[in-house]
Amino acid sequence: MKLYLVQHAKAVSKEIDPVQPLSEEAYKELQKVCNFIRPLNLFVDFLWHSGKKRAEQTAEILAKAISVKSQIIKRDDIGPNDDVMKIADDLTQSGYDIMIVGHLPFLGKLASLLLTGSEIKEIIEFKNAGIVCLSRGEGNKWQIEWIVTPQILECLVC
């Protein structure tokens, strides 16, 4: 099983738009990430997002660069401050490859819980539009396979 954790791309400020859609910079960063992941031929059974505009837009853009077996699904239990235990339990029982487009601190807590058994360790520093790929191996142990951020990709073209 593979799990792709994605922090939504950068949003405009609440002062500009209270709904906080993606910024112009976000589209450029997402394009870099999409150009990187497209040749990887990523496949997911489900692509989940929190329902917040910035997460929904990020998910829609990423869906064009990967293969999604099911539709893009809005989940009400993956918001910034939602409890990670239910999702962690669901993932542990699942055999599906899933991409979650969400927010901090939720993604950081979920990754920490899966990797260490404690949601408070904060072992991964997420970046907007970045992807953390986790895999579950023998004994239901999770590990980091790879991480990509727009900042890393910027350095590759320098």
C-alpha positions in Angstrom: 0.0 0.0 0.0 1.2 3.5 -0.8 0.0 6.7 0.9 0.7 10.1 -0.7 0.3 13.0 1.8 0.1 16.3 0.1 -0.1 19.7 1.8 -2.3 21.9 -0.4 -0.6 24.5 -2.6 -0.3 28.1 -1.4 -3.5 30.0 -1.1 -4.3 33.7 -1.2 -4.8 35.4 2.1 -8.1 35.6 3.9 -8.0 39.3 3.4 -7.9 38.9 -0.4 -10.5 36.1 -0.5 -12.1 34.5 2.6 -12.5 31.2 0.7 -8.7 31.1 0.1 -8.4 29.7 -3.4 -4.9 28.9 -4.8 -2.6 31.8 -5.5 -0.9 32.4 -8.9 2.4 31.1 -7.4 0.6 27.9 -6.3 -0.2 27.0 -9.9 3.4 27.4 -10.9 4.6 25.2 -8.0 2.0 22.6 -8.7 3.0 22.5 -12.4 6.6 21.7 -11.3 5.3 18.9 -9.1 3.0 17.5 -11.8 5.9 17.5 -14.3 7.9 15.5 -11.8 5.3 12.9 -10.9 3.8 12.4 -14.3 6.6 10.1 -15.5 6.3 8.1 -12.3 2.9 6.8 -13.5 1.4 7.0 -10.0 -1.8 5.2 -9.5 -4.2 5.7 -6.6 -7.5 4.0 -5.8 -8.7 7.1 -4.0 -7.8 10.8 -3.9 -9.2 12.5 -0.8 -9.3 16.2 0.0 -10.6 18.2 2.9 -13.2 20.2 1.0 -11.5 23.5 1.6 -11.1 25.3 -1.7 -7.3 25.3 -1.7 -7.2 21.5 -1.0 -9.9 20.8 -3.6 -8.1 22.8 -6.3 -4.8 21.1 -5.5 -6.4 17.7 -5.7 -8.0 18.5 -9.1 -4.7 19.6 -10.5 -2.7 16.6 -9.2 -5.4 14.2 -10.5 -4.4 15.3 -14.0 -0.9 14.0 -13.4 -1.7 10.6 -11.9 -4.2 7.8 -12.5 -7.1 7.9 -10.1 -9.3 4.7 -10.1 -12.2 6.3 -8.2 -13.4 9.9 -8.2 -11.9 12.7 -6.2 -13.6 12.5 -2.8 -14.3 15.2 -0.2 -13.8 13.9 3.3 -15.1 15.8 6.3 -12.7 14.1 8.7 -9.3 15.4 7.3 -9.5 19.0 8.2 -6.6 20.9 9.8 -7.5 20.0 13.4 -9.3 16.7 12.9 -8.4 13.7 14.9 -5.9 11.5 13.0 -6.7 8.3 14.8 -9.7 7.3 12.7 -7.9 7.9 9.4 -4.9 6.0 10.7 -7.1 3.1 11.7 -8.8 3.2 8.3 -5.5 3.2 6.5 -4.1 0.3 8.6 -7.1 -1.8 7.6 -7.0 -0.7 3.9 -5.0 -2.2 1.1 -5.7 0.7 -1.2 -3.3 3.3 -2.6 -4.5 6.7 -1.4 -3.6 10.3 -1.9 -4.7 12.7 0.8 -4.6 16.5 0.0 -4.9 18.3 3.3 -3.5 20.7 5.8 -1.3 21.1 8.8 -1.2 20.1 11.5 -3.4 17.1 10.4 -0.9 15.8 7.8 2.1 16.1 10.1 0.3 14.3 13.0 -0.9 11.5 10.7 2.5 10.9 9.3 4.1 10.9 12.7 1.4 8.5 14.1 1.9 6.1 11.2 5.7 6.2 11.3 6.4 6.3 15.0 3.1 5.4 16.8 2.9 9.0 18.3 1.2 11.9 16.6 3.2 14.5 18.5 6.7 13.7 17.2 6.5 16.0 14.1 9.2 14.2 12.1 8.3 15.6 8.7 8.3 19.2 7.7 5.6 19.5 5.1 5.8 22.2 2.4 2.9 23.6 0.3 2.4 21.5 -2.8 4.9 18.9 -1.6 4.2 15.2 -1.6 5.3 12.7 1.0 5.1 9.1 -0.2 4.7 6.5 2.6 4.5 2.7 2.1 3.2 0.0 4.3 5.3 -3.1 4.4 5.5 -6.3 6.4 4.0 -6.2 9.9 1.9 -3.1 9.0 5.1 -1.0 9.4 5.1 2.3 7.6 8.2 3.9 6.0 9.0 7.0 4.0 9.7 6.1 0.3 10.3 9.6 -1.0 9.5 13.3 -0.5 9.3 16.0 -3.2 8.7 19.7 -2.8 8.6 22.6 -5.3 11.7 24.0 -3.6 13.7 20.8 -4.4 12.4 20.8 -8.0 13.4 24.5 -8.3 17.0 23.5 -7.4 17.0 20.8 -10.0 16.4 23.3 -12.8 19.1 25.7 -11.5 
